[in-house]
Amino acid sequence: MPKGRPRKFDDTLKKFAVKFAKVGFTKEYLCRILDVDSSTLYREFERDPDFYNTINISIQEAHLSVIGKLFENVYKGNQRAIEYVLDRRFKPFWYIEDKKEDNVNFDEHFKQITDAIRKSDTTSD
């Protein structure tokens, strides 16, 4: 008979963790959802390296899927996707301090930047 408390992470909890990781939840958020302390999760990673690898790969695949869809929309010309990428990745290059200025043509501004991104993408191949 094993001594001490039963382990918090059983196979059912691991399956739930993998399902949540596959939709992109971070390890920190997994702890919140599963109601376990981060030390419990990391201790289980040490005990079960396959579980650790499965969680990491699942999270990475989910994030890559979202990034792929985002860039698909950028190349299709989706204005919100373009703004999101520009704001998150290229803000120092394109951000206009005073957006209330009447003489700023945002459509032309976005077109120039997206054309430059597309051009740099095709020249790097």
Summary of the structure (lengths in Angstrom):
residues: 125
radius of gyration: 21.9
end to end distance: 61.7
largest distance: 78.0
contacts: 282
relative contact order: 0.08
helix: 72%
strand: 0%
